[in-house]
Amino acid sequence: MAEVLVSAGLDEGLVWHHGDPMREQRTMEAGGGSVRLSNRPVLTVSGPERLSWLHSLTSQHLSELEPGQATTALVLSPNGHVEHVLHGVDDGDTFWAWTEPGRGDELFAWLERMVFMTRVELAQRLDVELVWVGRNVPLVEGAHVSRPSEIADGREVFAPRGLPVDAEPVGVWAHEALRIAAGVPRIGVDTDHRTIPNELGLLGTHLDKGCYRGQETVARVHTLGRPPRRLVQLHLDGSMDALPEPGQALVHGEREVGFVGSSQRHHELGPIALGLVKRNVPTDADLRIGEISAAQEPLVDPEVGLHVRPKL
């Protein structure tokens, strides 16, 4: 069967599947396959002060980042709300990072304004695309650098656009299903303009570092141990044909208690989604998304202590 493309949404134009999305998911879980994520904007930061500069601007501890070590860092608003994400890796000379589609220009412009007299050089890498590959896929010859992925024990490779990969092609349906199953949120899809890192289990945030924009909110909520909302995995009613749209309201009883982000059909779990729900919603409460019923599995402790997202 010929490849089917994504027809709408954030990943429009990418390959949706290559004929059998359930088999493609099993291929990824077995350590094989390659997924072209060519719509992810890529940028690089080079120069002797690149890591200390990024450390001062973002929520992550980056000043002592080792070459090849994957990291995720957030750019927060002064009130601690998540504005941008950098999924990065340093190769010893250059910090490589990707962000979500549609956010690259804005993120790059903000970083440029923050350079001042720092010895760093920024570049938008339109010649580079992101490719996910399984752990058993041979080294991608000609790639710039790669980073371990949180999804299905694979790697995210920063490669010249169109570089051949010696692996079975897989579509983004499979990639999204395994991402949701792993409880990994996409910034701007599973979050909104009010999201703070604490609601995501402190994703991309390091508490033991110096000041950065938005730190006061993160530290205060962490100390109190009560984020206003929490990330959950939703197990949807499998008898319904439709999946919810991103942003649809999550309802408990007659009350709106959050929203659903991304959703997909998983080869074992069936239809699943991620959502943000209010802290005071019982963790065993059944929720509704329109006519779809949903059971929740917490990914963030709703009550007290350090909020760590478990591996599911």
C-alpha positions in Angstrom: 0.0 0.0 0.0 1.3 3.5 -0.8 2.2 5.9 1.9 -0.6 8.0 3.4 0.1 11.6 4.3 -1.2 13.6 7.3 -4.0 15.8 5.8 -4.4 18.4 8.6 -3.0 19.6 11.9 0.5 20.3 13.2 2.1 17.4 11.3 0.3 18.1 8.0 2.4 16.8 5.0 4.3 14.2 7.0 3.8 10.5 6.3 0.8 9.2 8.4 1.5 5.6 7.7 2.9 3.2 5.1 0.0 0.8 5.0 -0.1 -0.9 8.4 0.3 1.5 11.4 -0.1 -1.2 14.0 2.7 -3.3 12.5 4.8 -0.1 12.3 4.3 0.4 16.0 5.6 -3.1 16.7 8.5 -2.4 14.5 9.5 0.6 16.5 9.1 -1.3 19.8 11.4 -4.0 18.4 14.1 -1.5 17.8 13.6 -1.0 14.1 12.2 1.6 11.8 12.8 5.2 10.9 10.3 8.1 11.1 11.0 11.4 9.2 10.0 14.3 11.4 11.1 16.9 8.8 8.7 19.6 10.1 10.6 20.0 13.4 12.6 23.3 13.2 16.3 22.8 14.0 18.7 25.4 15.3 22.3 25.3 16.5 24.2 27.3 19.1 28.0 27.4 18.8 30.7 29.3 20.5 32.7 28.9 23.8 29.9 30.3 26.0 27.0 28.5 24.4 26.2 26.2 27.3 26.5 28.8 30.1 24.4 31.2 28.0 21.6 28.6 27.5 21.9 27.6 31.1 21.1 31.3 32.1 18.0 31.5 29.8 16.2 28.2 30.3 14.8 26.0 33.0 17.4 23.3 32.5 20.9 22.8 34.0 23.1 23.0 30.9 26.4 24.5 32.0 28.0 21.1 32.5 26.2 19.1 29.8 28.3 16.3 28.5 28.7 15.6 24.8 26.0 13.2 23.5 23.8 13.6 26.6 20.2 14.3 25.6 18.4 17.2 27.4 15.1 19.1 27.3 15.0 22.7 28.3 12.1 25.2 28.5 11.8 28.9 27.9 9.3 30.3 30.4 7.4 33.5 30.7 8.1 35.8 33.7 5.1 34.1 35.3 6.5 30.6 34.8 4.3 29.6 31.8 5.9 27.4 29.2 6.6 29.4 26.0 9.1 27.3 24.1 10.9 24.0 24.2 14.4 22.9 23.2 15.1 19.2 22.7 18.8 19.2 22.5 22.2 17.6 22.5 25.7 19.0 22.5 28.5 17.5 20.3 31.4 19.2 22.1 31.4 22.2 19.8 27.8 22.9 19.0 24.5 22.6 20.7 21.8 21.1 18.4 18.1 21.4 19.2 14.7 21.0 17.7 11.4 22.5 18.7 7.8 22.1 17.7 6.5 23.0 14.2 5.5 26.6 13.8 7.6 27.8 16.7 11.0 27.9 15.2 11.1 31.5 14.0 9.7 33.0 17.2 12.1 31.0 19.4 15.1 31.9 17.2 14.1 35.6 17.3 13.9 35.6 21.1 17.2 33.9 21.4 18.8 36.4 19.1 17.6 39.2 21.3 19.2 37.6 24.3 22.8 37.3 22.9 24.0 40.8 23.9 27.9 40.5 24.2 27.9 36.7 24.8 30.3 34.7 22.6 27.7 32.5 20.8 26.6 32.1 17.3 23.0 31.1 16.4 21.8 29.5 13.2 18.5 28.1 11.8 19.3 24.9 10.1 16.9 24.6 7.2 19.3 22.1 5.6 18.8 19.6 8.5 15.8 17.4 9.4 15.0 15.3 12.4 14.7 11.5 11.9 13.7 9.0 14.6 15.5 5.7 14.3 15.2 2.5 16.3 18.0 1.3 18.6 18.9 -1.5 16.2 19.2 0.7 13.1 22.8 1.0 11.8 24.7 4.3 12.3 23.3 6.9 9.9 26.3 7.8 7.8 26.6 11.5 7.2 24.4 12.5 10.1 25.6 15.5 12.2 24.7 14.2 15.7 22.0 12.2 17.5 20.4 12.1 20.9 18.6 9.3 22.8 14.8 9.5 22.4 12.2 9.0 25.1 10.1 7.1 22.6 10.5 3.3 22.1 14.3 3.2 23.0 15.3 4.9 19.8 17.5 7.9 18.8 16.7 11.3 17.2 19.1 12.0 14.4 20.0 15.4 13.1 20.6 14.6 9.5 21.0 16.5 6.2 17.6 16.6 4.5 16.8 13.6 2.4 19.8 11.6 3.7 19.0 7.9 3.1 18.4 5.8 6.2 18.9 2.0 6.1 15.7 1.1 8.0 12.0 0.3 7.3 10.1 3.6 7.0 7.4 4.2 9.6 4.8 6.9 9.8 3.9 9.5 12.5 0.8 7.5 13.5 3.1 4.9 15.1 5.4 7.6 16.5 2.5 9.5 18.1 0.9 6.4 19.6 4.1 5.3 21.3 4.8 8.8 22.5 1.4 9.1 24.1 1.8 5.6 25.6 5.2 6.7 27.1 3.5 9.8 28.7 5.7 12.3 26.8 3.9 15.6 26.1 4.3 17.8 23.1 4.6 21.5 24.0 1.8 23.4 22.3 -0.3 20.3 21.8 -0.6 18.8 25.3 -0.1 22.2 26.9 -1.7 25.6 26.7 -0.6 29.2 27.4 -1.1 28.7 31.2 0.9 25.5 31.5 3.7 25.5 34.1 6.5 22.9 34.3 5.1 21.5 37.6 2.0 20.3 35.8 4.1 18.2 33.5 6.2 16.6 36.2 8.8 19.3 35.9 9.6 18.2 32.3 12.7 20.1 31.1 13.3 21.7 34.5 16.1 21.4 37.0 15.5 22.8 40.5 19.1 23.0 41.6 20.4 25.8 39.4 20.7 29.6 39.4 18.1 32.1 38.4 16.1 32.0 35.1 13.0 33.6 33.9 9.9 32.1 35.6 11.9 30.4 38.3 9.9 32.0 41.2 6.7 30.3 40.1 8.3 26.9 39.6 10.0 27.0 43.0 6.9 28.3 44.8 4.6 25.6 43.4 7.2 22.9 44.0 7.6 23.9 47.6 3.9 23.9 48.2 3.6 20.7 46.2 0.3 21.6 44.6 0.3 22.3 40.9 -3.1 23.6 39.8 -3.4 20.9 37.1 -1.7 17.6 36.3 -0.8 15.6 33.2 -2.8 12.4 32.8 -2.9 9.6 30.3 -6.5 8.9 29.1 -7.8 5.5 28.1 -10.7 6.2 25.8 -13.8 4.2 25.1 -12.8 1.8 22.3 -16.3 1.4 21.0 -16.2 4.9 19.6 -14.9 5.4 16.0 -13.7 9.0 16.4 -10.8 10.3 18.4 -11.1 13.7 20.2 -9.8 16.9 18.8 -6.9 18.6 20.6 -8.3 21.2 22.9 -11.6 19.5 23.6 -13.0 19.9 27.1 -12.6 17.2 29.7 -15.8 17.0 31.8 -16.4 15.4 35.2 -20.1 15.3 36.0 -21.4 18.6 34.7 -18.1 20.5 35.3 -15.3 21.2 32.8 -12.1 20.1 34.5 -9.4 20.3 31.8 -8.7 19.6 28.2 -7.4 16.8 26.0 -4.3 17.2 23.9 -3.0 14.5 21.5 -4.7 11.2 20.9 -4.0 8.1 18.9 -4.8 4.4 18.5 -2.2 2.2 20.1 -1.7 -1.4 18.9 -2.2 -2.8 22.5 -3.8 -0.1 24.6 -6.4 0.9 22.0 -7.4 4.6 21.8 -5.3 6.7 24.2 -4.7 10.4 24.8 -2.9 12.9 27.0 -4.8 15.6 29.0 -4.4 18.2 31.6 -6.9 18.0 34.5 -7.5 20.1 37.6 -5.7 19.0 40.7 -8.9 18.4 42.7 -10.4 15.9 40.3 -10.2 12.4 41.9 -7.6 10.2 40.2 -10.2 7.4 39.7 -12.9 9.7 38.3 -14.3 8.8 34.9 -14.2 11.7 32.5 -16.0 12.6 29.2 -14.8 14.2 26.0 -18.0 15.0 24.2 -19.6 11.5 23.8 -16.3 9.7 24.5 -15.8 8.3 28.0 -12.2 8.3 29.4 -10.5 6.7 32.3 -7.4 8.6 33.6 -4.0 7.3 34.6 -2.0 10.0 36.5 1.4 10.9 35.3 2.0 13.5 37.9 1.5 13.3 41.7 -1.6 15.5 42.3 -0.8 16.1 45.9 2.6 16.5 47.4 6.3 16.1 46.9 8.6 16.0 43.9 6.6 15.6 40.7 8.4 12.9 38.7 6.8 11.4 35.5 7.1 7.6 35.8 7.9 5.4 32.9 4.8 3.6 31.9 
